[in-house]
Amino acid sequence: MMGMFKSIVKNMTVLLAAGMLFSTNTQADAIGGPAPDFTLKSRSGENVKLSELRGEVVMINFWASWCAPCRQEMPLLEDMHKKYSELGFVLLGVNVEEDSSKAAELLREIPVSFPILYDNTNEVTKLYKVVAMPTTVIVDRDGTMRYLHRGYLPGYEEEYIKQVKELIRE
């Protein structure tokens, strides 16, 4: 009985996220505005503050271990990190789960070298009005939110690369 309930809840969550993904973009007005500042603890134990990364192009990727598209996207994000980090690009993976042990388990399966931050209280998730997993925000060198992507389908990474390269050149 409990397994069926969990399955129903998970299916409803997917449907809700899909509905939000294709609904009106409630954060569209924030694009072009300042990226909300935050400080989160990284998996290495350090605090990472967004405003201290001014001068870099920053991609903030909100993800969860239960999110299949997040798992699919993770190795592609790692490739981007490796390719563009020396050009002024920083990728921050923000795990949104209360229990970070699930994130650690996933990261053993899919190792990445970019910083993983933990938003266990969902304060930053709420600040960025994240309604779908994954959600990716790209911030320019001046701290302005320039691009917002909700969800992931194969091929989205090509758009990410195009946008990051454009911002690196600015």
C-alpha positions in Angstrom: 0.0 0.0 0.0 2.8 2.4 1.0 4.6 1.7 -2.3 1.5 2.5 -4.3 1.1 5.8 -2.4 4.8 6.7 -3.1 4.3 6.0 -6.7 1.2 8.1 -6.9 2.9 11.0 -5.1 6.0 10.7 -7.4 3.7 10.7 -10.5 1.8 13.7 -9.3 5.0 15.5 -8.6 6.2 14.9 -12.2 2.9 16.1 -13.6 2.9 19.2 -11.4 6.5 20.0 -12.4 5.7 19.4 -16.1 2.6 21.7 -15.8 4.7 24.4 -14.2 7.4 23.9 -16.8 4.9 24.8 -19.5 3.0 27.4 -17.6 3.6 31.1 -17.5 7.2 31.9 -16.6 6.7 33.5 -13.2 10.4 34.5 -13.0 10.7 36.0 -16.5 10.7 39.5 -15.1 13.8 38.6 -13.0 15.8 37.9 -16.2 17.9 41.0 -16.8 17.8 41.8 -13.1 20.3 41.1 -10.4 20.8 37.5 -9.4 19.7 37.1 -5.8 22.8 36.7 -3.6 23.2 33.6 -1.4 25.8 31.7 0.7 25.6 27.9 0.8 27.9 25.3 2.2 29.7 23.1 -0.4 30.4 19.4 -0.1 34.0 20.3 0.7 32.7 22.2 3.8 33.5 25.7 2.5 30.9 28.5 2.2 30.3 29.7 -1.3 28.8 33.2 -1.8 27.5 34.1 -5.2 28.5 37.8 -5.0 32.1 36.7 -4.5 32.1 35.2 -8.0 31.5 38.6 -9.7 33.7 38.8 -12.8 32.9 35.2 -13.7 30.1 33.8 -15.8 28.1 31.6 -13.3 25.7 28.8 -14.1 23.6 27.7 -11.1 22.0 24.3 -11.6 19.3 23.3 -9.1 19.0 19.5 -9.0 17.8 16.5 -6.9 18.9 12.9 -6.8 15.4 11.6 -7.6 15.3 13.7 -10.8 16.0 11.5 -13.8 16.7 14.5 -16.2 19.1 15.9 -13.5 21.0 12.6 -13.6 21.1 12.7 -17.4 22.3 16.2 -17.5 25.0 15.9 -14.8 27.8 14.4 -17.0 27.1 17.0 -19.7 27.5 19.8 -17.1 30.8 18.2 -16.0 32.0 18.4 -19.6 31.1 22.1 -19.7 32.8 22.8 -16.4 36.0 21.1 -17.6 35.9 22.9 -21.0 35.1 26.5 -19.9 36.3 26.9 -16.3 39.6 28.3 -17.4 37.8 31.0 -19.4 36.0 32.6 -16.5 33.1 30.1 -16.1 31.9 28.7 -12.8 29.3 26.0 -12.5 27.5 25.6 -9.2 25.4 22.5 -8.6 22.8 23.3 -5.9 21.2 20.2 -4.4 17.7 21.0 -3.1 17.1 17.9 -0.9 16.8 18.0 2.9 18.9 14.8 3.2 22.2 15.5 1.5 23.2 11.8 1.9 21.0 11.0 -1.2 23.0 13.6 -3.2 26.3 12.1 -1.9 25.1 8.7 -3.1 24.3 10.0 -6.6 27.7 11.8 -6.8 29.4 8.5 -6.1 27.6 7.1 -9.2 28.1 10.2 -11.3 31.3 12.0 -10.1 31.7 15.6 -10.9 34.4 18.1 -10.1 32.4 21.3 -10.1 31.3 22.7 -6.7 28.2 21.0 -5.2 26.3 23.2 -2.8 23.5 22.1 -0.4 20.3 24.0 0.0 18.8 21.7 2.7 16.4 24.4 3.9 15.3 25.4 0.3 15.9 29.1 1.1 17.9 29.6 -2.1 15.4 27.4 -4.1 12.6 29.7 -2.9 14.7 32.8 -3.6 15.1 31.7 -7.2 11.4 30.5 -7.4 12.5 27.1 -8.6 9.4 25.1 -9.6 10.9 22.4 -11.9 13.9 20.1 -11.7 16.4 20.8 -12.9 16.4 24.6 -13.1 19.4 26.3 -14.5 20.2 30.0 -14.2 23.0 31.7 -16.1 24.5 34.8 -14.5 26.8 37.2 -16.3 30.0 38.7 -15.0 28.2 41.7 -13.5 25.8 39.5 -11.5 22.8 39.9 -13.8 20.5 36.9 -14.4 20.6 36.5 -18.2 19.1 33.1 -18.9 16.7 30.7 -17.2 16.0 27.1 -18.2 13.4 24.9 -16.5 13.6 21.2 -17.0 16.0 19.4 -19.3 15.7 17.5 -22.5 18.7 16.1 -24.6 20.1 18.9 -26.6 19.5 21.7 -24.1 23.2 21.6 -23.3 23.9 23.0 -26.8 21.9 26.1 -25.8 23.7 26.3 -22.5 27.1 26.2 -24.3 26.0 28.9 -26.8 24.8 31.2 -24.0 27.9 30.6 -21.8 30.2 31.3 -24.7 28.3 34.5 -25.5 28.7 35.7 -21.9 32.3 34.8 -21.7 33.0 36.9 -24.8 31.2 40.0 -23.4 
